[in-house]
Amino acid sequence: FCRVTDVSMTGCMARLTGERPEPGTEATLVLSLLEQPVRLECVVRRVLDGVPPEFSLGLEFAPGQREILGRLAVSLFNGGARTSSAETPAYRPVAA
């Protein structure tokens, strides 16, 4: 389960269940759009408690994704995006 609750051009908040990452963890978030899914590379900035088993993540979009963010913005503006992601975020450990 993953639901995006707030989106800006620099990041988003997501409410989810499942694996709970640490701040600084890299993540891939896939959002469902009418045309096609949008895949965004992110970094976890905040982890907030919720009603168990749910929690929220503050995700910052990684740089270099301007075209993808443009498609997302247009789709959101036109009402063509669902608030549920296509997949639970995939996390990757940050290299030391």
N, CA, C and O atoms as CSV, one atom per row, in Angstrom:
chain,resi,resn,atom,element,x,y,z
A,1,PHE,N,N,0.843,-1.176,0.000
A,1,PHE,CA,C,0.000,0.000,0.000
A,1,PHE,C,C,0.881,1.229,0.000
A,1,PHE,O,O,1.788,1.340,0.825
A,2,CYS,N,N,0.633,2.147,-0.903
A,2,CYS,CA,C,1.347,3.419,-0.946
A,2,CYS,C,C,0.422,4.459,-1.548
A,2,CYS,O,O,-0.079,4.286,-2.659
A,3,ARG,N,N,0.196,5.544,-0.810
A,3,ARG,CA,C,-0.657,6.630,-1.291
A,3,ARG,C,C,0.108,7.935,-1.156
A,3,ARG,O,O,0.562,8.293,-0.070
A,4,VAL,N,N,0.246,8.642,-2.270
A,4,VAL,CA,C,0.911,9.938,-2.269
A,4,VAL,C,C,-0.121,10.968,-1.831
A,4,VAL,O,O,-1.196,11.077,-2.421
A,5,THR,N,N,0.222,11.730,-0.778
A,5,THR,CA,C,-0.746,12.649,-0.200
A,5,THR,C,C,-0.444,14.112,-0.499
A,5,THR,O,O,-1.311,14.964,-0.305
A,6,ASP,N,N,0.741,14.419,-0.959
A,6,ASP,CA,C,1.107,15.807,-1.228
A,6,ASP,C,C,2.257,15.789,-2.221
A,6,ASP,O,O,3.260,15.112,-1.996
A,7,VAL,N,N,2.122,16.526,-3.319
A,7,VAL,CA,C,3.163,16.540,-4.357
A,7,VAL,C,C,3.540,17.975,-4.661
A,7,VAL,O,O,2.674,18.835,-4.821
A,8,SER,N,N,4.846,18.232,-4.741
A,8,SER,CA,C,5.344,19.519,-5.215
A,8,SER,C,C,6.377,19.219,-6.296
A,8,SER,O,O,6.585,18.057,-6.644
A,9,MET,N,N,7.010,20.226,-6.819
A,9,MET,CA,C,8.019,19.994,-7.859
A,9,MET,C,C,9.341,19.496,-7.272
A,9,MET,O,O,10.231,19.100,-8.024
A,10,THR,N,N,9.487,19.507,-5.950
A,10,THR,CA,C,10.739,19.067,-5.336
A,10,THR,C,C,10.600,17.761,-4.562
A,10,THR,O,O,11.608,17.145,-4.215
A,11,GLY,N,N,9.375,17.329,-4.284
A,11,GLY,CA,C,9.211,16.107,-3.515
A,11,GLY,C,C,7.757,15.813,-3.233
A,11,GLY,O,O,6.859,16.428,-3.809
A,12,CYS,N,N,7.534,14.865,-2.342
A,12,CYS,CA,C,6.157,14.484,-1.992
A,12,CYS,C,C,6.134,13.836,-0.625
A,12,CYS,O,O,7.168,13.459,-0.072
A,13,MET,N,N,4.938,13.716,-0.098
A,13,MET,CA,C,4.686,12.928,1.102
A,13,MET,C,C,3.944,11.677,0.643
A,13,MET,O,O,3.077,11.742,-0.229
A,14,ALA,N,N,4.288,10.555,1.229
A,14,ALA,CA,C,3.630,9.298,0.879
A,14,ALA,C,C,3.274,8.563,2.163
A,14,ALA,O,O,4.067,8.505,3.103
A,15,ARG,N,N,2.072,8.006,2.187
A,15,ARG,CA,C,1.620,7.196,3.316
A,15,ARG,C,C,1.662,5.745,2.864
A,15,ARG,O,O,1.122,5.408,1.810
A,16,LEU,N,N,2.298,4.884,3.651
A,16,LEU,CA,C,2.432,3.501,3.216
A,16,LEU,C,C,2.557,2.533,4.368
A,16,LEU,O,O,2.662,2.924,5.531
A,17,THR,N,N,2.544,1.256,4.019
A,17,THR,CA,C,2.832,0.166,4.940
A,17,THR,C,C,3.973,-0.625,4.323
A,17,THR,O,O,4.276,-0.476,3.140
A,18,GLY,N,N,4.591,-1.454,5.120
A,18,GLY,CA,C,5.681,-2.276,4.598
A,18,GLY,C,C,6.999,-1.899,5.234
A,18,GLY,O,O,7.051,-1.440,6.375
A,19,GLU,N,N,8.066,-2.100,4.475
A,19,GLU,CA,C,9.407,-1.814,4.968
A,19,GLU,C,C,9.540,-0.337,5.326
A,19,GLU,O,O,9.103,0.539,4.579
A,20,ARG,N,N,10.146,-0.080,6.469
A,20,ARG,CA,C,10.304,1.293,6.968
A,20,ARG,C,C,11.763,1.708,6.802
A,20,ARG,O,O,12.626,1.231,7.539
A,21,PRO,N,N,12.053,2.599,5.836
A,21,PRO,CA,C,13.438,2.988,5.574
A,21,PRO,C,C,13.937,4.061,6.548
A,21,PRO,O,O,13.147,4.689,7.253
A,22,GLU,N,N,15.216,4.254,6.574
A,22,GLU,CA,C,15.851,5.317,7.357
A,22,GLU,C,C,15.976,6.565,6.491
A,22,GLU,O,O,16.082,6.453,5.270
A,23,PRO,N,N,15.966,7.762,7.104
A,23,PRO,CA,C,16.254,8.971,6.324
A,23,PRO,C,C,17.600,8.837,5.618
A,23,PRO,O,O,18.550,8.282,6.170
A,24,GLY,N,N,17.669,9.349,4.401
A,24,GLY,CA,C,18.878,9.245,3.590
A,24,GLY,C,C,18.869,8.076,2.625
A,24,GLY,O,O,19.712,8.000,1.731
A,25,THR,N,N,17.918,7.160,2.798
A,25,THR,CA,C,17.802,6.009,1.909
A,25,THR,C,C,17.292,6.455,0.546
A,25,THR,O,O,16.373,7.271,0.464
A,26,GLU,N,N,17.874,5.931,-0.513
A,26,GLU,CA,C,17.395,6.207,-1.866
A,26,GLU,C,C,16.191,5.320,-2.151
A,26,GLU,O,O,16.118,4.188,-1.674
A,27,ALA,N,N,15.244,5.841,-2.932
A,27,ALA,CA,C,14.025,5.090,-3.233
A,27,ALA,C,C,13.582,5.381,-4.658
A,27,ALA,O,O,13.884,6.442,-5.204
A,28,THR,N,N,12.874,4.447,-5.252
A,28,THR,CA,C,12.218,4.646,-6.540
A,28,THR,C,C,10.724,4.599,-6.299
A,28,THR,O,O,10.208,3.627,-5.748
A,29,LEU,N,N,10.024,5.655,-6.714
A,29,LEU,CA,C,8.582,5.753,-6.547
A,29,LEU,C,C,7.945,5.717,-7.925
A,29,LEU,O,O,8.348,6.469,-8.812
A,30,VAL,N,N,6.959,4.858,-8.114
A,30,VAL,CA,C,6.255,4.750,-9.389
A,30,VAL,C,C,4.827,5.219,-9.177
A,30,VAL,O,O,4.087,4.639,-8.383
A,31,LEU,N,N,4.434,6.285,-9.899
A,31,LEU,CA,C,3.083,6.832,-9.797
A,31,LEU,C,C,2.282,6.463,-11.032
A,31,LEU,O,O,2.802,6.485,-12.147
A,32,SER,N,N,1.023,6.126,-10.834
A,32,SER,CA,C,0.136,5.766,-11.940
A,32,SER,C,C,-0.444,7.030,-12.566
A,32,SER,O,O,-1.094,7.822,-11.883
A,33,LEU,N,N,-0.213,7.218,-13.854
A,33,LEU,CA,C,-0.837,8.282,-14.625
A,33,LEU,C,C,-1.703,7.634,-15.689
A,33,LEU,O,O,-1.542,6.450,-15.986
A,34,LEU,N,N,-2.621,8.400,-16.266
A,34,LEU,CA,C,-3.492,7.823,-17.295
A,34,LEU,C,C,-2.694,7.344,-18.498
A,34,LEU,O,O,-2.976,6.277,-19.044
A,35,GLU,N,N,-1.689,8.131,-18.921
A,35,GLU,CA,C,-0.925,7.777,-20.118
A,35,GLU,C,C,0.007,6.594,-19.866
A,35,GLU,O,O,0.020,5.627,-20.628
A,36,GLN,N,N,0.788,6.685,-18.784
A,36,GLN,CA,C,1.742,5.642,-18.431
A,36,GLN,C,C,2.295,5.937,-17.046
A,36,GLN,O,O,2.249,7.084,-16.600
A,37,PRO,N,N,2.816,4.929,-16.356
A,37,PRO,CA,C,3.394,5.174,-15.035
A,37,PRO,C,C,4.602,6.110,-15.126
A,37,PRO,O,O,5.318,6.129,-16.128
A,38,VAL,N,N,4.810,6.878,-14.066
A,38,VAL,CA,C,5.972,7.765,-13.960
A,38,VAL,C,C,6.866,7.223,-12.862
A,38,VAL,O,O,6.410,6.985,-11.744
A,39,ARG,N,N,8.130,7.030,-13.175
A,39,ARG,CA,C,9.113,6.485,-12.241
A,39,ARG,C,C,10.013,7.629,-11.784
A,39,ARG,O,O,10.665,8.274,-12.606
A,40,LEU,N,N,10.050,7.883,-10.478
A,40,LEU,CA,C,10.842,8.968,-9.913
A,40,LEU,C,C,11.860,8.435,-8.922
A,40,LEU,O,O,11.529,7.645,-8.037
A,41,GLU,N,N,13.094,8.872,-9.076
A,41,GLU,CA,C,14.142,8.549,-8.113
A,41,GLU,C,C,14.055,9.579,-6.989
A,41,GLU,O,O,13.929,10.777,-7.240
A,42,CYS,N,N,14.125,9.098,-5.749
A,42,CYS,CA,C,13.918,9.959,-4.582
A,42,CYS,C,C,14.938,9.632,-3.494
A,42,CYS,O,O,15.659,8.637,-3.557
A,43,VAL,N,N,14.967,10.516,-2.493
A,43,VAL,CA,C,15.720,10.271,-1.268
A,43,VAL,C,C,14.746,10.476,-0.106
A,43,VAL,O,O,14.025,11.472,-0.063
A,44,VAL,N,N,14.731,9.535,0.827
A,44,VAL,CA,C,13.886,9.655,2.007
A,44,VAL,C,C,14.467,10.751,2.897
A,44,VAL,O,O,15.625,10.665,3.306
A,45,ARG,N,N,13.678,11.778,3.200
A,45,ARG,CA,C,14.128,12.874,4.056
A,45,ARG,C,C,13.513,12.792,5.451
A,45,ARG,O,O,14.154,13.174,6.430
A,46,ARG,N,N,12.266,12.295,5.555
A,46,ARG,CA,C,11.598,12.181,6.858
A,46,ARG,C,C,10.807,10.886,6.922
A,46,ARG,O,O,10.257,10.427,5.921
A,47,VAL,N,N,10.759,10.311,8.099
A,47,VAL,CA,C,9.913,9.151,8.362
A,47,VAL,C,C,9.039,9.532,9.561
A,47,VAL,O,O,9.551,9.815,10.644
A,48,LEU,N,N,7.726,9.537,9.361
A,48,LEU,CA,C,6.788,9.962,10.393
A,48,LEU,C,C,5.888,8.803,10.801
A,48,LEU,O,O,5.405,8.053,9.952
A,49,ASP,N,N,5.667,8.661,12.105
A,49,ASP,CA,C,4.764,7.628,12.593
A,49,ASP,C,C,3.339,7.924,12.173
A,49,ASP,O,O,2.955,9.079,11.988
A,50,GLY,N,N,2.572,6.879,12.026
A,50,GLY,CA,C,1.146,6.978,11.733
A,50,GLY,C,C,0.415,5.941,12.551
A,50,GLY,O,O,0.961,5.407,13.516
A,51,VAL,N,N,-0.816,5.651,12.174
A,51,VAL,CA,C,-1.576,4.599,12.841
A,51,VAL,C,C,-1.033,3.271,12.341
A,51,VAL,O,O,-1.150,2.975,11.152
A,52,PRO,N,N,-0.428,2.445,13.231
A,52,PRO,CA,C,0.174,1.194,12.772
A,52,PRO,C,C,-0.821,0.352,11.976
A,52,PRO,O,O,-1.986,0.266,12.364
A,53,PRO,N,N,-0.409,-0.253,10.904
A,53,PRO,CA,C,0.961,-0.419,10.438
A,53,PRO,C,C,1.416,0.673,9.462
A,53,PRO,O,O,2.448,0.522,8.809
A,54,GLU,N,N,0.651,1.777,9.355
A,54,GLU,CA,C,1.005,2.825,8.394
A,54,GLU,C,C,2.040,3.793,8.965
A,54,GLU,O,O,2.149,3.973,10.178
A,55,PHE,N,N,2.793,4.407,8.058
A,55,PHE,CA,C,3.712,5.491,8.384
A,55,PHE,C,C,3.809,6.380,7.158
A,55,PHE,O,O,3.345,6.008,6.080
A,56,SER,N,N,4.408,7.550,7.316
A,56,SER,CA,C,4.544,8.487,6.199
A,56,SER,C,C,6.007,8.764,5.925
A,56,SER,O,O,6.847,8.748,6.824
A,57,LEU,N,N,6.289,9.020,4.649
A,57,LEU,CA,C,7.649,9.382,4.218
A,57,LEU,C,C,7.626,10.751,3.567
A,57,LEU,O,O,6.733,11.059,2.777
A,58,GLY,N,N,8.597,11.558,3.896
A,58,GLY,CA,C,8.870,12.775,3.148
A,58,GLY,C,C,9.947,12.433,2.136
A,58,GLY,O,O,11.075,12.117,2.514
A,59,LEU,N,N,9.614,12.492,0.856
A,59,LEU,CA,C,10.547,12.115,-0.212
A,59,LEU,C,C,10.969,13.340,-1.002
A,59,LEU,O,O,10.132,14.157,-1.386
A,60,GLU,N,N,12.260,13.468,-1.243
A,60,GLU,CA,C,12.795,14.524,-2.093
A,60,GLU,C,C,13.137,13.912,-3.448
A,60,GLU,O,O,13.826,12.893,-3.513
A,61,PHE,N,N,12.663,14.524,-4.524
A,61,PHE,CA,C,12.983,14.015,-5.851
A,61,PHE,C,C,14.452,14.277,-6.160
A,61,PHE,O,O,14.963,15.365,-5.894
A,62,ALA,N,N,15.124,13.284,-6.719
A,62,ALA,CA,C,16.524,13.433,-7.103
A,62,ALA,C,C,16.634,14.421,-8.264
A,62,ALA,O,O,15.689,14.557,-9.041
A,63,PRO,N,N,17.780,15.120,-8.398
A,63,PRO,CA,C,17.961,16.058,-9.507
A,63,PRO,C,C,17.992,15.340,-10.864
A,63,PRO,O,O,18.202,14.129,-10.934
A,64,GLY,N,N,17.779,16.108,-11.931
A,64,GLY,CA,C,17.897,15.575,-13.281
A,64,GLY,C,C,16.642,14.903,-13.805
A,64,GLY,O,O,16.719,14.119,-14.751
A,65,GLN,N,N,15.486,15.188,-13.215
A,65,GLN,CA,C,14.243,14.545,-13.635
A,65,GLN,C,C,13.219,15.567,-14.121
A,65,GLN,O,O,12.014,15.343,-14.005
A,66,ARG,N,N,13.685,16.668,-14.657
A,66,ARG,CA,C,12.808,17.777,-15.046
A,66,ARG,C,C,11.714,17.351,-16.028
A,66,ARG,O,O,10.558,17.742,-15.869
A,67,GLU,N,N,12.066,16.556,-17.036
A,67,GLU,CA,C,11.072,16.121,-18.027
A,67,GLU,C,C,9.981,15.279,-17.374
A,67,GLU,O,O,8.796,15.468,-17.649
A,68,ILE,N,N,10.381,14.357,-16.517
A,68,ILE,CA,C,9.414,13.500,-15.834
A,68,ILE,C,C,8.517,14.333,-14.923
A,68,ILE,O,O,7.303,14.133,-14.895
A,69,LEU,N,N,9.110,15.268,-14.178
A,69,LEU,CA,C,8.330,16.125,-13.287
A,69,LEU,C,C,7.375,17.013,-14.075
A,69,LEU,O,O,6.276,17.310,-13.606
A,70,GLY,N,N,7.782,17.435,-15.261
A,70,GLY,CA,C,6.898,18.217,-16.128
A,70,GLY,C,C,5.675,17.414,-16.534
A,70,GLY,O,O,4.557,17.929,-16.509
A,71,ARG,N,N,5.877,16.157,-16.909
A,71,ARG,CA,C,4.738,15.291,-17.262
A,71,ARG,C,C,3.824,15.075,-16.072
A,71,ARG,O,O,2.600,15.072,-16.206
A,72,LEU,N,N,4.434,14.891,-14.893
A,72,LEU,CA,C,3.644,14.705,-13.687
A,72,LEU,C,C,2.818,15.954,-13.394
A,72,LEU,O,O,1.632,15.848,-13.080
A,73,ALA,N,N,3.424,17.130,-13.492
A,73,ALA,CA,C,2.718,18.387,-13.212
A,73,ALA,C,C,1.533,18.575,-14.159
A,73,ALA,O,O,0.440,18.937,-13.724
A,74,VAL,N,N,1.746,18.332,-15.437
A,74,VAL,CA,C,0.666,18.488,-16.419
A,74,VAL,C,C,-0.448,17.485,-16.126
A,74,VAL,O,O,-1.628,17.831,-16.191
A,75,SER,N,N,-0.085,16.263,-15.807
A,75,SER,CA,C,-1.086,15.244,-15.525
A,75,SER,C,C,-1.893,15.592,-14.273
A,75,SER,O,O,-3.114,15.435,-14.257
A,76,LEU,N,N,-1.212,16.064,-13.223
A,76,LEU,CA,C,-1.915,16.456,-12.002
A,76,LEU,C,C,-2.831,17.644,-12.271
A,76,LEU,O,O,-3.961,17.683,-11.782
A,77,PHE,N,N,-2.353,18.604,-13.040
A,77,PHE,CA,C,-3.146,19.791,-13.361
A,77,PHE,C,C,-4.408,19.408,-14.131
A,77,PHE,O,O,-5.469,19.999,-13.931
A,78,ASN,N,N,-4.286,18.424,-15.006
A,78,ASN,CA,C,-5.424,17.995,-15.821
A,78,ASN,C,C,-6.257,16.900,-15.156
A,78,ASN,O,O,-7.205,16.391,-15.754
A,79,GLY,N,N,-5.912,16.542,-13.937
A,79,GLY,CA,C,-6.689,15.529,-13.217
A,79,GLY,C,C,-6.457,14.126,-13.707
A,79,GLY,O,O,-7.322,13.267,-13.536
A,80,GLY,N,N,-5.305,13.862,-14.317
A,80,GLY,CA,C,-5.054,12.553,-14.899
A,80,GLY,C,C,-4.172,11.645,-14.074
A,80,GLY,O,O,-3.581,10.712,-14.618
A,81,ALA,N,N,-4.060,11.887,-12.771
A,81,ALA,CA,C,-3.223,11.027,-11.936
A,81,ALA,C,C,-4.050,10.480,-10.788
A,81,ALA,O,O,-4.921,11.167,-10.253
A,82,ARG,N,N,-3.777,9.248,-10.415
A,82,ARG,CA,C,-4.371,8.674,-9.216
A,82,ARG,C,C,-3.423,8.987,-8.064
A,82,ARG,O,O,-2.234,9.229,-8.275
A,83,THR,N,N,-3.953,8.981,-6.852
A,83,THR,CA,C,-3.084,9.268,-5.717
A,83,THR,C,C,-2.385,8.026,-5.197
A,83,THR,O,O,-1.490,8.138,-4.359
A,84,SER,N,N,-2.761,6.858,-5.662
A,84,SER,CA,C,-2.079,5.639,-5.256
A,84,SER,C,C,-0.956,5.349,-6.230
A,84,SER,O,O,-1.114,5.497,-7.442
A,85,SER,N,N,0.178,4.934,-5.693
A,85,SER,CA,C,1.273,4.597,-6.585
A,85,SER,C,C,1.044,3.221,-7.175
A,85,SER,O,O,0.252,2.435,-6.655
A,86,ALA,N,N,1.737,2.935,-8.256
A,86,ALA,CA,C,1.623,1.631,-8.891
A,86,ALA,C,C,2.324,0.560,-8.055
A,86,ALA,O,O,1.951,-0.612,-8.101
A,87,GLU,N,N,3.334,0.964,-7.299
A,87,GLU,CA,C,4.119,0.014,-6.512
A,87,GLU,C,C,4.539,0.663,-5.209
A,87,GLU,O,O,4.605,1.887,-5.094
A,88,THR,N,N,4.821,-0.180,-4.234
A,88,THR,CA,C,5.456,0.310,-3.009
A,88,THR,C,C,6.874,0.723,-3.390
A,88,THR,O,O,7.501,0.051,-4.209
A,89,PRO,N,N,7.397,1.810,-2.818
A,89,PRO,CA,C,8.751,2.249,-3.202
A,89,PRO,C,C,9.789,1.146,-3.033
A,89,PRO,O,O,9.723,0.347,-2.099
A,90,ALA,N,N,10.732,1.119,-3.941
A,90,ALA,CA,C,11.865,0.191,-3.855
A,90,ALA,C,C,13.026,0.968,-3.242
A,90,ALA,O,O,13.417,2.008,-3.774
A,91,TYR,N,N,13.581,0.485,-2.138
A,91,TYR,CA,C,14.650,1.182,-1.437
A,91,TYR,C,C,16.001,0.598,-1.775
A,91,TYR,O,O,16.125,-0.594,-2.055
A,92,ARG,N,N,17.020,1.452,-1.749
A,92,ARG,CA,C,18.402,1.033,-1.958
A,92,ARG,C,C,19.255,1.626,-0.853
A,92,ARG,O,O,19.095,2.802,-0.525
A,93,PRO,N,N,20.157,0.847,-0.267
A,93,PRO,CA,C,21.029,1.413,0.751
A,93,PRO,C,C,21.946,2.465,0.126
A,93,PRO,O,O,22.351,2.342,-1.030
A,94,VAL,N,N,22.263,3.483,0.895
A,94,VAL,CA,C,23.156,4.543,0.425
A,94,VAL,C,C,24.582,4.071,0.619
A,94,VAL,O,O,24.937,3.555,1.679
A,95,ALA,N,N,25.397,4.250,-0.406
A,95,ALA,CA,C,26.806,3.853,-0.326
A,95,ALA,C,C,27.526,4.720,0.697
A,95,ALA,O,O,27.314,5.931,0.751
A,96,ALA,N,N,28.363,4.110,1.492
A,96,ALA,CA,C,29.104,4.854,2.527
A,96,ALA,C,C,30.321,5.525,1.961
A,96,ALA,O,O,31.055,6.191,2.692
